[in-house]
Amino acid sequence: MVNMIKVLIAVFVLELIIGIAILGKNLTRALIFRTAKTKNNEGIFLEAATGALAAIISIVYYTQNKPDATILMWLGLIVFFCGGILQFIARKQLFEDKTFEERARQSLEAATTGIYSVIRHPSKTALLLMLLGICLSMGSYWSLGLLFVLFLPSVLYRISQEEELLLDEFNDRWLAYKEDTKKLIPYIL
């Protein structure tokens, strides 16, 4: 029987190695998880709490029930891996030249090139994919439900807070960018 937790850890380590290669000289700068500073931190707290809850329930479910590995569980590992790589690509592109604060202070554009030309919040998409991958790879449908009922709304709430700030900072430029891109899923959402 395959221990999916061990496989998940191995995939995570592989992701980190690839991520270090992707980030290169920008490694330390890109790993500082800064976002647009919103008026309050409740969105961050909700996102972290609900994401952790879904991940913990997934792992506890797996350790208690020890289900046999299914195709869906292996697919979950692939989704987790893709989410991690997307996170590193998004971080590299966002922090390649300027932070949000530097962009706002210098009246520059919000990040709108590369992956940001297709979706406005690729880091959030990556986080959703990683958590979806954890839930699937552990075979926990309860945590999958939590992911969609609690975590996704908390991410959307956090996005609305960030976009409010971005609108204040970048005005019409932000509105034009917002019209041309989707929040999380290219051409859909």
ABEGO torsion letter per residue (X at the ends): XBBAAAAAAAAAAAAAAAAAAAAEAAAAAAABBBBBBBABAAAAAAAAAAAAAAAAAAAAAAAAAGBBBBAAAAAAAAAAAAAAAAAAAAAAAAAAABBAAAAAAAGBBBBABEAAAABABAAAAAAAAAAAAAAAAAGBAAAAAAAAAAAAAAAAAAAAAAAAAAAAAAEAAAAAAAAABBAABBGAX
